[in-house]
Amino acid sequence: MLIDFFVARLRHWASVFVCFWILLAPTFAEDGAAITRPAPAAEFSNFADALMLSVTQAGDRLVAVGEHGLITLSDDQGQSWRQSRTGVPDTTLSAVTFIDDSHGWAVGRDEAVLYSADGGDSWQLQHWNPYPDSGLEAALLEVLFVNAADGFAVGANGVLMRTDDGGANWQRDALMHSEGYEPHLFDISGGGDQPLYISAEEGTLLRSVDGGDSWQELAVPFAGSLFGAIPVGTDGVLAYAMLGKAFYSPDRGDSWQPLETGTRNAWMNGRDRGDGSAVLVGYRGTVGVLDVSTLAVTLQPQQHRRAIADLLVMSAGQLLLAGQGGAWLSDFDPAISTSSAVNNQGSTALVEAVSAQVSQ
């Protein structure tokens, strides 16, 4: 089965993640012939019924992407949304990023890469490869640009692509070579003054300190799928995974501390708050706050059980959440409550038998 980023963002059945229908099969025309060019995205009438997988900021604007090429824009900090359709194909979009208020990229199924130069009002298709030579599923799951020229995209079946011309051309990079099998790469993060990190299946976390020219595998104490790793502060790294697992490194991944999170729901995304804490979100509406100074995790109850795929930390005690049910604002208490927190100091010995928790 194809176990991928969309699975992580939607289903957590026991300890095994299963395929999500949007990645199961190629699209076919009525006569049975495979479609080689994407159809345009349809107009959505109700964003609250949509599945959104990623949200980012483009200056003061918010941009969210999701199923069937749905791209929504908000110019009032998430109070209202409108759809962007110009140049957008009907393919599931899994991730979006902007480097300023105008220039951004979105990626998704069929190795689609979209580019916008006007804050998301319109888009152009830079890359489209639904049937790669490998014959394996084509899906890009995350995109990262470190500046206007240099960017990366990772995806299913070990795909790592990079560009040095703003996405006009993309090249595949050789990253991992397992005999007959390439693990799915779920996330890429970092850049700038930070190393780059790639998170993948089978507890795989890779680090690059030379801008992606070479990669080193880090020894994270977990054998299941790692869905992301975010730099926290100057040298910290927070890695998050299935089964509510999370790990903190104070030294850019050289050593790791397992965290007791108080949940077995999968963590799907995280954000550094820039104040010595980070927020994690995940399955069944799970939201948690890590205080780096104490390594304590506080769960923040939500008024719903919807899977949360991504988040932005807003001002005035609110989070913008994206997932099952579109993108919505949620009240958020940034204060760390020691009475409700799960303290992780000295909990290195709490590493469970993770070697048995291998995603299938």
URKAQUI-V651177 format. One record per helix or strand. SS is the DSSP state (a for helix, b for strand). FROM is the first residue (numbers start at 0). LEN is the number of residues. If there is no record, write none. Layout:
<<SS;FROM;LEN> <SS;FROM;LEN>>
This chain:
<<a;4;4> <b;12;1> <b;15;1> <a;20;3> <b;27;1> <b;33;1> <b;39;1> <a;46;3> <b;50;8> <b;60;6> <a;66;3> <b;70;4> <b;81;2> <b;85;1> <b;88;1> <b;92;6> <b;103;6> <b;111;5> <b;121;1> <b;123;4> <b;138;7> <b;150;5> <a;155;3> <b;159;4> <b;170;2> <b;177;1> <b;180;1> <b;184;6> <b;195;5> <b;204;4> <b;215;3> <b;225;7> <b;235;6> <a;241;3> <b;245;4> <b;256;3> <b;266;6> <b;276;6> <a;282;3> <b;286;5> <b;295;4> <b;307;6> <b;317;7> <b;325;6> <b;340;2> <a;347;3> <a;353;3>>
